[in-house]
């Protein structure tokens, strides 16, 4: 063996003419020398070719290692990650340039995703002014504060800020399905290699969270520059005209502000980057998905899918309940109080500035310009204070969400129109090429055939049947291994073909829902059947077809057992018999 190439024995070449020699022995000897020389030259060529291939391989891996070092910085275990990722990228057919291009694409797509999610989250802020104005009027009438006074405007600010955060906290949970697992390169602790988990622990902390919280106000500060300019330009118009102009400007710009804040936060996020894609345990599948993803498909199709998910949350009892509970979580209460107090102070400063400017000049545009300048800087401080307060309060505990999930899982009839049911049915499983393959089951086109069930479209299985490893189980057998299925639910096609902005779970890793859980002898039979060796199982897969129960089919099945050619096949047949008895199907040995 030389460089992985098997050395071939020397073979004499009798196709060449024999040199003229004095005798047969001489000519035979000459021919043997020539054939040996020819064979030796061929072997030398093979060795040289193999050496060239190996040299090219090492060169490519070395270049890929240089690329990996840009992402995997100092830390224990990084050298191992660098070597393994570089070698595997080479085996996947990538070089330094092509791998870098895939990672750059992921960064760009994630930046666009963060901007889109920021805009989605800002919907609550954009619409909060309408209920807050009504509430402020009620409150001012109750307390007897005349419009335009310092007290009335302080109340306006407090209610405006508080209402905005209350609506945001509610909306965050209602639209949670639309924001889940949306980015390629976020740090997901559950999916990271141990070395990368340590990296997350080093980077994550109060300082990082504070920075992100403060940057969250960037877009809204930019919005205030534009809305301030509009307010200044229309200051001489009637009150109704000023209100219409300010509302028409502020509402869409608030959504744009959320997008800008999301983009800025993405660029400054220490817990986002190529290292957190390459450092995942499932990085190869994730990397291939990213390479195959078209930007327009993600933006257009994925964006439409997430908007639909967000709209569905508005009519999902599960998500609505979570939204209501989130209002009372510690960090949201802290942000509500902070922004309410902050904007009350902003409005008070604006009121005092306005009255002071009215004494200095009668030019309403000049008065409004100074007032908007005060608003710009004071509001920026208020936004930063809101973010800092939420950060100090800490992340909300998961207890409330878990309790709500447990309740609706135990009372599925109350959870009509919930995306979680489809998720459990494999709805969020990522499919490559619209094909689902389980164990050794062959899937062709858009159809996955597993065991005795044929699933079409993007559905993983039909009629309560799922695949477990290399085993085909019928009835209510649990779906495990690489198969995704649940109950009688066929997952809609758009849930398995969209890429982020769509959930990015690895194909086939979603657990099947409660309707596909194993029960009684069916589960035991499937477990027993899965122990059959691979060759035996493949022969069984091709040898059996599903038939309705009948006396003749039952007899044929027993005949098949009697003809079993090995202990493994006999064991598998007996297990299949138990499954058939439980499910009402009788496999028949094909003749």
C-alpha positions in Angstrom: 0.0 0.0 0.0 1.5 3.3 -1.1 -0.3 6.5 -0.1 -3.5 4.7 0.1 -3.2 3.1 -3.4 -2.9 -0.7 -3.6 0.3 -1.8 -5.3 -0.5 -4.1 -8.3 1.7 -7.1 -9.1 4.0 -7.0 -12.1 2.3 -8.4 -15.2 4.4 -9.2 -18.3 3.3 -7.4 -21.4 3.0 -9.8 -24.3 1.4 -7.4 -26.7 4.7 -5.9 -27.8 6.8 -7.6 -30.6 9.7 -9.6 -29.4 13.2 -8.4 -30.1 15.3 -10.5 -32.5 17.6 -12.5 -30.4 19.9 -15.5 -31.1 17.7 -18.0 -29.3 14.3 -18.3 -27.7 15.7 -18.1 -24.3 17.4 -14.8 -25.1 14.2 -13.4 -26.7 12.2 -14.5 -23.7 14.6 -12.9 -21.3 14.5 -9.7 -23.3 10.8 -9.6 -23.2 10.7 -10.2 -19.5 13.1 -7.3 -18.9 11.0 -5.0 -21.0 7.7 -6.0 -19.4 9.2 -5.4 -15.9 10.5 -2.0 -16.9 7.1 -1.1 -18.4 5.3 -2.2 -15.2 7.8 -0.4 -13.0 7.3 2.8 -15.0 3.5 2.5 -14.6 3.8 2.0 -10.8 6.1 5.0 -10.6 3.4 7.0 -12.4 0.7 5.8 -9.9 2.8 6.8 -7.0 3.5 10.2 -8.4 -0.1 10.8 -9.1 -1.1 9.7 -5.6 1.6 12.0 -4.2 0.2 14.9 -6.2 -3.3 14.2 -4.9 -2.1 14.0 -1.3 -0.1 17.2 -1.7 -3.1 19.0 -3.0 -5.2 17.7 -0.2 -2.8 18.8 2.4 -2.5 22.3 0.8 -6.3 22.7 0.8 -6.6 21.6 4.4 -3.8 23.9 5.5 -5.6 26.8 3.8 -8.9 25.8 5.5 -7.1 25.7 8.8 -6.0 29.3 8.3 -9.6 30.3 7.7 -10.8 28.4 10.8 -8.2 30.2 12.9 -10.0 33.5 12.1 -13.1 32.2 13.9 -11.8 29.8 16.6 -9.6 32.0 18.7 -7.5 31.1 21.8 -9.1 28.7 24.2 -8.9 25.1 25.2 -10.1 22.7 22.6 -9.8 25.2 19.7 -7.0 23.5 17.9 -9.0 20.3 17.8 -11.9 22.1 16.3 -9.7 23.9 13.8 -8.2 20.6 12.6 -11.5 18.7 12.4 -13.5 21.4 10.7 -10.8 22.0 8.1 -10.4 18.3 7.3 -14.2 17.8 7.1 -14.7 20.9 5.0 -12.1 19.5 2.5 -14.0 16.1 2.5 -17.2 18.0 1.8 -15.7 19.6 -1.3 -14.9 23.1 0.0 -11.8 25.1 -0.3 -10.9 28.3 1.6 -12.7 30.7 -0.8 -15.9 28.6 -1.1 -16.2 28.0 2.6 -15.6 31.7 3.3 -18.3 32.6 0.9 -20.8 30.4 2.6 -20.0 31.9 6.0 -20.2 35.5 4.6 -23.6 34.6 3.2 -24.7 33.4 6.6 -23.6 36.7 8.2 -25.5 38.7 5.7 -28.6 36.7 6.0 -28.5 36.9 9.8 -28.1 40.7 9.7 -31.2 40.9 7.4 -33.0 38.5 9.8 -32.2 40.6 12.8 -33.4 43.7 11.0 -36.7 41.9 10.1 -37.2 40.6 13.6 -36.5 44.1 15.0 -39.1 45.5 12.7 -41.5 42.8 13.8 -40.9 43.5 17.5 -41.4 47.2 16.9 -45.0 46.7 15.8 -46.0 46.9 19.5 -44.2 50.2 19.9 -45.7 51.6 16.7 -49.3 50.8 17.7 -49.0 51.6 21.4 -49.6 55.4 20.9 -53.2 54.8 20.1 -54.3 53.1 23.3 -51.9 55.2 25.4 -53.5 58.5 24.3 -56.9 57.3 25.2 -55.7 56.1 28.6 -53.9 59.3 29.3 -57.0 61.4 28.6 -58.9 59.2 31.1 -56.2 59.6 33.7 -55.9 63.4 33.2 -59.7 63.9 33.4 -59.7 61.8 36.6 -57.0 63.8 38.2 -58.2 67.1 36.8 -55.0 68.0 35.0 -55.7 70.6 32.2 -54.2 69.7 28.8 -50.8 71.2 28.2 -49.8 71.6 31.8 -46.7 70.0 33.2 -48.6 67.5 35.2 -50.8 66.4 32.3 -47.8 65.9 30.0 -45.9 64.0 32.7 -48.9 61.7 32.9 -48.9 61.4 29.1 -45.3 60.3 29.1 -45.7 57.8 32.0 -48.7 56.1 30.4 -47.1 56.2 27.0 -43.9 54.6 28.1 -45.7 52.0 30.3 -48.2 51.1 27.6 -45.4 50.6 25.1 -43.5 48.1 27.2 -46.7 46.2 28.3 -47.7 45.8 24.6 -44.1 44.8 23.7 -43.9 42.1 26.5 -47.3 40.7 25.3 -46.3 40.8 21.6 -42.9 39.2 22.3 -44.6 36.0 23.4 -47.5 36.1 21.0 -45.0 36.3 18.1 -42.4 34.0 19.7 -42.9 31.2 17.1 -42.1 33.7 14.3 -38.8 34.6 16.1 -37.7 31.1 17.1 -34.4 29.7 15.8 -34.3 32.3 13.0 -30.6 32.7 12.5 -27.8 30.6 11.3 -25.0 31.8 13.5 -26.5 32.4 16.9 -24.9 30.8 19.9 -27.2 27.9 21.0 -25.7 26.4 24.1 -27.6 23.1 23.7 -26.1 22.5 20.2 -22.5 23.7 20.8 -19.3 21.6 21.4 -18.0 21.9 25.0 -15.1 24.2 23.9 -17.6 26.6 22.3 -19.8 26.5 25.4 -16.9 27.7 27.4 -16.4 30.5 24.8 -20.1 31.6 25.3 -19.6 31.6 29.1 -16.6 33.9 28.7 -18.3 36.3 26.4 -21.7 36.4 28.0 -22.2 38.6 31.0 -23.5 41.9 32.3 -21.2 44.0 30.2 -22.3 42.3 26.9 -26.0 42.5 27.9 -25.7 46.2 28.9 -24.1 47.0 25.5 -26.8 45.2 23.6 -29.5 46.9 25.7 -28.1 50.4 25.0 -27.7 49.7 21.3 -31.3 48.7 21.2 -32.3 52.4 21.3 -30.1 53.3 18.3 -32.9 53.0 15.7 -35.4 55.0 17.9 -32.9 57.8 18.3 -32.5 58.0 14.6 -36.3 58.0 14.2 -36.5 60.9 16.6 -34.2 63.0 14.4 -36.6 62.5 11.5 -39.8 63.0 13.5 -38.4 66.0 15.2 -37.6 67.6 11.8 -41.2 66.9 10.6 -42.7 68.3 13.9 -40.6 71.5 13.4 -41.7 71.9 9.8 -45.4 71.6 10.6 -45.4 73.6 13.8 -47.3 76.5 12.2 -50.2 74.3 11.1 -53.4 73.6 12.9 -53.5 71.1 15.7 -55.3 68.4 13.6 -52.9 68.9 10.8 -49.9 68.6 13.1 -51.3 65.4 14.6 -52.0 63.8 11.2 -48.5 64.7 10.0 -46.7 63.4 13.1 -48.8 60.2 13.3 -48.2 59.4 9.6 -44.5 59.9 10.1 -44.0 58.3 13.5 -45.8 55.0 13.0 -43.9 53.6 10.0 -40.6 55.1 11.2 -41.0 53.3 14.5 -41.1 50.0 12.6 -38.0 51.1 10.6 -36.4 52.0 13.8 -36.8 48.5 15.2 -35.2 47.2 12.0 -32.2 49.5 12.4 -31.8 48.6 16.1 -31.8 44.9 15.2 -29.2 45.4 12.5 -26.9 47.4 14.9 -27.3 44.9 17.6 -26.4 42.1 15.2 -23.1 43.7 14.2 -22.1 44.2 17.9 -23.2 40.8 19.2 -20.3 38.8 20.6 -22.6 35.8 20.8 -23.1 35.6 17.0 -20.7 34.6 14.3 -19.4 31.9 12.1 -17.7 30.2 15.0 -21.0 29.4 16.6 -22.2 27.7 13.3 -18.9 25.8 12.9 -18.8 25.0 16.6 -22.2 23.2 16.6 -22.4 19.4 17.0 -24.7 19.4 13.9 -22.6 21.9 12.0 -22.2 19.9 8.8 -26.0 19.7 8.1 -26.4 23.3 9.1 -23.5 24.4 6.8 -24.9 22.5 3.8 -28.4 24.0 4.4 -26.8 27.4 4.5 -24.9 26.8 1.3 -28.1 25.6 -0.5 -30.2 28.5 0.7 -31.0 31.2 -1.8 -31.2 34.7 -0.3 -34.5 35.6 -2.0 -36.1 32.4 -0.8 -35.2 33.1 2.8 -36.2 36.8 2.6 -39.5 36.3 0.6 -40.7 32.9 1.4 -39.3 32.7 4.9 -40.5 36.2 5.7 -44.0 35.4 4.6 -43.9 32.3 6.7 -42.9 34.2 9.8 -45.5 36.8 9.3 -48.1 34.1 9.1 -46.7 32.5 12.3 -46.9 35.9 14.1 -50.5 36.4 13.0 -51.4 32.9 14.1 -50.1 33.7 17.6 -52.8 36.3 17.9 -55.4 33.6 17.8 -53.5 30.9 19.7 -54.7 30.4 23.3 -51.3 29.1 24.3 -49.4 32.1 23.0 -52.0 34.6 24.2 -51.7 33.2 27.7 -47.9 33.4 27.6 -48.2 37.0 26.5 -50.4 37.9 29.4 -48.1 36.2 31.9 -45.0 37.8 30.4 -46.3 41.3 31.3 -45.8 40.3 34.9 -42.3 38.9 34.5 -39.5 40.7 36.5 -37.6 42.2 33.6 -40.7 43.4 31.9 -42.0 45.1 35.0 -38.6 46.7 35.5 -38.6 48.0 31.9 -42.2 49.2 32.2 -41.4 51.3 35.3 -38.1 52.6 33.8 -39.5 53.7 30.5 -42.6 55.1 32.1 -40.6 57.2 34.5 -38.1 58.1 31.8 -40.7 59.4 29.3 -42.6 61.3 32.1 -39.3 63.1 32.7 -38.8 63.7 29.0 -42.2 65.3 28.6 -41.7 67.4 31.7 -38.5 68.8 30.2 -40.2 69.4 26.9 -43.0 71.3 28.6 -40.5 73.5 30.5 -38.5 74.1 27.4 -41.6 75.1 25.4 -42.7 77.6 28.0 -39.2 79.1 28.2 -38.9 79.4 24.5 -42.3 81.1 24.2 -40.9 83.8 26.4 -37.9 84.2 24.2 -39.4 84.2 20.7 -42.7 84.1 19.0 -41.4 81.9 16.1 -43.2 78.6 16.6 -40.8 76.7 14.4 -37.8 77.9 16.5 -39.7 76.9 19.6 -40.4 73.4 18.3 -36.8 73.0 17.0 -35.4 73.5 20.5 -38.1 71.4 22.1 -37.3 68.5 19.7 -33.6 68.8 20.4 -34.3 68.4 24.1 -36.5 65.5 23.3 -33.8 63.8 21.2 -31.2 63.6 24.0 -33.6 63.1 26.9 -35.4 60.2 25.1 -32.1 58.6 24.3 -31.3 58.5 28.0 -34.7 57.1 28.7 -34.3 54.3 26.2 -30.9 53.4 27.6 -32.4 53.4 31.1 -35.1 51.0 30.0 -32.6 48.6 28.6 -30.3 48.8 31.6 -33.2 48.2 34.0 -34.3 45.1 32.1 -30.8 43.8 32.0 -30.2 44.2 35.7 -33.5 42.5 36.4 -32.3 39.5 34.5 -33.8 37.1 32.1 -37.3 35.8 33.0 -37.5 32.3 34.5 -39.0 29.7 32.3 -41.4 28.4 35.0 -44.4 30.3 33.6 -44.0 29.1 30.1 -43.4 25.5 31.2 -46.6 25.6 33.3 -48.6 27.0 30.4 -47.2 24.4 28.0 -48.0 21.6 30.4 -51.5 22.8 30.8 -52.2 23.0 27.1 -50.3 19.8 26.4 -52.7 18.1 28.8 -55.7 19.9 27.4 -55.1 19.9 23.6 -58.7 20.6 22.9 -58.2 24.1 24.3 -55.1 24.7 22.2 -56.8 25.0 18.9 -54.8 26.8 16.2 -51.5 26.3 17.9 -48.2 26.0 16.0 -46.8 23.8 18.7 -49.0 20.9 17.6 -47.5 21.1 14.1 -44.0 21.5 15.5 -44.4 18.2 17.4 -45.7 16.7 14.2 -42.4 17.5 12.6 -43.6 20.7 11.1 -40.4 22.6 12.0 -38.0 19.8 10.9 -35.8 21.1 8.2 -35.9 19.0 5.0 -33.2 19.0 2.3 -34.6 18.7 -1.2 -38.2 18.1 0.2 -37.2 14.5 0.9 -37.4 12.8 4.3 -35.4 9.6 4.8 -35.5 7.6 8.0 -33.1 4.9 9.0 -32.5 2.7 5.9 -35.8 3.5 4.3 -35.4 4.9 0.8 -37.2 8.2 0.1 -37.8 9.2 -3.5 -39.0 12.6 -4.9 -41.1 14.3 -2.3 -42.4 11.0 -0.8 -41.0 9.2 2.3 -42.1 5.6 2.5 -41.5 4.1 6.0 -42.5 0.7 7.2 -46.1 0.0 6.2 -47.0 3.7 5.8 -46.5 5.8 2.8 -46.2 9.6 3.4 -46.5 12.0 0.5 -45.7 15.7 0.2 -43.6 16.7 3.1 -45.5 14.6 5.6 -43.2 12.2 7.5 -45.7 9.4 8.0 -49.4 8.6 7.8 -52.0 6.8 9.9 -50.2 6.9 13.2 -47.3 5.0 11.7 -43.6 6.1 12.1 -40.2 4.8 11.5 -37.7 3.9 14.3 -34.1 3.6 13.2 -34.1 0.7 10.7 -37.4 -0.6 12.0 -40.8 -0.1 10.4 -43.5 -0.1 13.1 -47.3 0.2 12.6 -50.2 1.3 14.8 -49.3 3.7 17.6 -45.6 2.8 17.6 -43.3 5.6 18.7 -41.4 7.5 16.1 -37.7 7.7 17.0 -34.2 7.9 15.4 -34.3 10.0 12.2 -38.0 9.8 11.5 -40.4 12.7 12.2 -44.1 11.9 12.5 -47.1 12.3 14.7 -50.7 11.0 14.9 -52.7 11.5 11.8 -51.3 15.0 11.1 -49.6 15.6 7.8 -47.3 18.5 8.1 -48.0 21.3 5.6 -45.4 21.6 2.9 -44.3 25.1 3.8 -43.1 24.0 7.2 -40.4 21.8 5.9 -39.1 23.7 2.9 -38.7 27.2 4.1 -35.3 28.3 5.4 -34.8 31.2 7.9 -36.5 33.3 8.3 -37.8 29.8 9.2 -36.9 27.5 12.1 -33.5 25.8 11.5 -33.7 22.5 13.2 -31.8 19.6 11.8 -33.8 17.3 9.6 -35.5 14.6 11.6 -34.6 15.7 15.0 -38.0 16.8 16.1 -39.7 14.5 18.5 -43.0 13.1 17.5 -46.1 14.4 19.3 -48.2 12.6 22.0 -50.3 10.8 19.5 -47.2 8.9 18.2 -46.0 7.7 21.6 -45.3 4.0 22.0 -47.8 1.8 23.8 -47.8 -1.8 25.1 -46.7 -4.6 22.9 -46.3 -2.5 19.8 -43.4 -0.6 21.3 -41.8 -3.7 22.6 -42.1 -5.3 19.2 -40.5 -2.4 17.5 -37.6 -2.4 19.9 -37.0 -6.1 19.3 -37.2 -5.7 15.6 -34.7 -2.9 15.6 -32.0 -5.3 16.9 -32.0 -7.3 13.6 -28.8 -6.7 11.7 -28.8 -4.3 8.8 -28.6 -6.9 6.0 -31.5 -8.9 7.4 -33.6 -5.8 7.8 -33.0 -4.6 4.3 -34.1 -8.0 3.0 -37.2 -7.7 5.1 -37.9 -4.2 3.9 -38.0 -5.4 0.3 -39.7 -8.7 1.0 -42.8 -7.5 2.8 -45.8 -5.5 1.7 -48.9 -4.4 3.7 -52.1 -6.4 3.2 -55.5 -6.3 4.9 -55.9 -9.0 7.5 -57.3 -12.3 6.1 -57.0 -16.0 6.8 -54.9 -16.6 3.7 -52.5 -13.7 4.5 -52.1 -15.0 8.0 -51.2 -18.5 6.7 -48.7 -17.0 4.3 -47.1 -15.1 7.1 -46.6 -18.2 9.2 -45.2 -19.9 6.1 -42.7 -17.1 5.8 -41.5 -17.7 9.4 -41.0 -21.4 8.6 -38.7 -20.5 5.8 -36.5 -18.0 7.8 -32.9 -18.5 6.7 -31.2 -17.1 9.8 -31.8 -16.5 13.5 -31.8 -12.8 12.9 -34.4 -13.0 10.2 -36.5 -15.3 12.4 -36.3 -12.8 15.3 -37.3 -9.9 12.9 -40.2 -11.9 11.5 -41.5 -12.7 15.0 -41.3 -9.1 15.9 -43.1 -8.1 12.7 -45.8 -10.6 13.6 -46.4 -8.9 16.9 -46.6 -5.6 15.2 -49.0 -6.9 12.6 -51.2 -8.4 15.3 -51.4 -5.2 17.1 -52.1 -3.0 14.1 -54.4 -5.2 12.0 -51.8 -5.7 9.2 -50.4 -9.0 8.0 -47.1 -8.8 6.1 -46.7 -11.4 3.4 -43.5 -12.9 2.2 -43.1 -12.3 -1.5 -42.5 -15.4 -3.5 
